[in-house]
Amino acid sequence: MSLLEIDNLTVEYSSGGYRVRPLDRFSLAMERGQLGILLGASGCGKSTLLSVIAGLLRPKSGSILVNGVEVSGLTGAALSRHRRTSVGVVFQAFNLIPSLSARENVEIVCRTAGWSHARSRRRAEELLEAVNLTDRSSHRPGAMSGGQQQRVAIARALALDPHVVLADEPTAHLDYIQVDSVLSILRNLTAANRVVLIATHDDRLLPLSDVVVEMSPRAAPSAEAEEHRRLGDGEVLFSQGETGALVYIVEEGRVQVFRRRDDGTEEVLNEYGPGAYFGELAPMFGLPRSATARALGPCTVSGLPLGEFRSTIQGQAGPRPS
């Protein structure tokens, strides 16, 4: 059995009156000693996945097993124990307690778990030595650099020796010098037969990884070629939440773009006539379709891959100065 097993995971929640589904039937398996990268743009579900694994968010359906324990079914004391001991979380914004020293920020996790003061202090000192911060153990976060704070956050995440370490954009606030030391530590974490899973849009982390999961949607190769569609009245061209590699231009007729609210009603966002284009954000940013497009009466549309669409638009704008 894999240390981390995710099967057909679907997460859905309400945001601003709309149903959002950042994860739809997502599956992943990772073995002890592996480091995984969740790679993708903001909004593609990376942080959502980490939150579900950590037991901070409950999925709509699917299964998550950490060391053989089904996370989505945990409640009460069992859920609290999972959050404390099975997973360690390294937050993007560090989330250190400003009034405590580096050592105390690590100690407090052990103390909350019922450890003695002496044992907690020994563990904190051991972990700060492991992340090369022994000489900064008495410093408060405000007196440390971003890289040093992130290393304290990593030490804190390891305090109770979790099976899985989750890191959300761990290099987001660091310069290239600080990144180097943090990356080395993250790679070394897997040596203790645990799983490390990092959510990031930073492709500098790719050489560290054993497993790379591209979270930004990708359309099937057959959908990346130019296509021409003749639509009947009310026929749907694409639906909210689908992947999309094409930008559409209306040749004849009209197309309506709308979103469905939680209460079942529809919000019309725009209508497009001949010569107008729509649907460019999904292929441009690697995100799911944010709305649904349907025909208002019979119409014809052309779908272009992003590169071809850009060339077409530039050509329509006339010659560019050299």
PETABEL-V867104 format. One record per pair of residues at least 12 apart in sequence whose C-alpha atoms are under 6 Angstrom apart, sorted by the first residue. I is the first residue (numbers start at 1). J is the second residue. Records with the same first field share a line. If there is no record, write none. Layout:
BEGIN
I->J  J
END
This chain:
BEGIN
2->30  31
3->31  32  66  67
4->29  30  65  66
5->29  64  65
6->27  28  63  64
7->27  62  63
8->25  26  27  62
9->25  26  61  62
10->23  24  25  59  60  61
11->23  59  60
17->261  262
18->261  262
19->262
22->45
32->193  194  195
33->190  191  193  194  195
34->195  210
35->195  196  197  209  210
36->197  209  210  211  212
37->197  198  212
38->198  199  213
39->200  201  214  215
40->201  214  215  216
41->201
44->215  216
46->199
54->83
85->160  162
86->162  163
87->162  164  165
88->157  162  165
89->157  165  166  167
90->153  154  167
91->168
92->168  169  170
94->150  153
98->141
100->140
101->138  139  140
102->137  139  140
103->124  137
106->124  156
107->120  121  124
127->155
147->178
163->194
164->194  195  196
165->196
166->197  198
167->198
168->198  199
169->199  200
216->286  287
217->243  286  287
219->243  244  245
224->245  305
226->303  304
227->302  303
228->301  302
229->300  301
230->299  300
231->298  299
232->298
233->295  296  297  298
234->294  295  296
235->294  295
236->293  294
237->293  294
238->292  293
239->292
240->289  290  291  292
241->288  289
242->288  289
243->288
244->282  283
245->283
246->303  304  305
247->279  280  303  304
248->277  278  302  303
249->276  277  301  302
250->274  275  276  301
251->274  300  301
252->274  299  300
253->299
254->272  273  296
255->271  272  294  295  296
256->270  271  293  294
257->269  270  292  293
258->291  292
259->291
END
